[in-house]
Amino acid sequence: MSVKVEKNEKSFGFDNSLPTLPMKTIFAMTFGCIGVNMAFTLQGSQMSRITQTIGVNPNNLGWFFLLPPLLGMFVQPLLGKYSDITWTKWGRRIPYLLVGAPITVIVMIMLPFTGSLGFGYGSMTALIYAAVAIALMDLFSNVCLAPYKMLAGDMVNEGQKNIAWSWQQIFSYAGGILAALLPFILTKFGVSNTAPKGQVPLTVIWAYLVGAAMLLITSLITIFNVKEYDPETYAKYHKIDVKKQKVTPSLWKLLKKAPRSFWELSVVQLFSWIGIMYTWTYATGAMANNIWHTSDPVSAGFQAAGNWYGVMTAFYSVAALLWGLYYAKTKETKRKFWYSFGLFADAISIVIVATTGNQWVALFAFALYGIGNFTINTLPFAMLTTSLDGQNNGSYLGLFNIAVCLPQIIGSLASFIIFPMVGNSQSMMMIIGFVAMVIGGFSVAIVHEGK
């Protein structure tokens, strides 16, 4: 796609030497997020259901949420570092998407068949297979997602940054809506939502197969319609001395020289991602107990709770999409206000879902969760890229992924101690997530944006 070169040297007080992109270019570089977020949504809405269905004790769920971020901590920074220097005729970010998408598709097909391979209910082989499949799915989903974030940092100027990051999330939530509703819709069309003990229902299996197909199709649309800047053009737009750029600093050196906002945003991410993770992990079990009055993963009530959490995920995705359309029109100068607002909205939704005995109250509370989820997946990255100079965008975005992964690792490890302390209550674990989210909302005050 061609790029319309139209300079705006100053935008909202920040230096801005990148060209203004045509809307069709921004559309192309964000559209593939539909498929990527279908993978993430299926993981977030169905992982707890799948693992408990094949025989995982709720007290051990933390192990399944530990491996993905642990891998992400190492892979994302390396992907960012090497994509910064991967200049090919296809670009430097697109080649990673070209490799990552097919592998993610394969893993998405592997995961839901965990209970259908004859391993046995609760067997160690089944649990190991599921753990490896979940880890690989998260890992390669992140490999697919990273190029979209890095393309926005590479090519979008300050005046269009809110639009680009918002569109990324809007398409993500469109994919999330479809992915989350698939098990519920398939059930309505007569596909079995229950299965023999230890097996994953056909509704979940088909949801993953549809998600895999969508990931491949939407990724190819982005691959064939986005043309990245060549090295000379990129250096010109970002005011980089090409000779100096030949020396690539180590990730450790980059970390030591990271802008102030990198560390401040990481503090906010620490608390907000613990809140998100405990919602992913325990919402289905909490609702099954509070609303359907069962803790038996094989029961129709538990599987109904799993379906309903999928509906809730779709509902919050709709809310997030609408919120993204509104936020895209706001001014960059108010990012900190909207960041805090989103985290407090998220916190309110978590505590309501953790305690209500009414499925409709839980559903409507998740509208607030959608606002928070959009915020957490948009504003930290927009604020960070504003503080970068363009020379090592991929490396810093990869390193910043540690601020997403490390809280999940901390939360997973802490759950082995906290879960027994709260009487094995999945609702209480969500309330702890609520407290973490509130702390995150207040900690936004420490963030300093800009170079």
Summary of the structure (lengths in Angstrom):
residues: 451
radius of gyration: 21.2
end to end distance: 30.2
largest distance: 66.1
contacts: 1727
relative contact order: 0.17
helix: 76%
strand: 2%
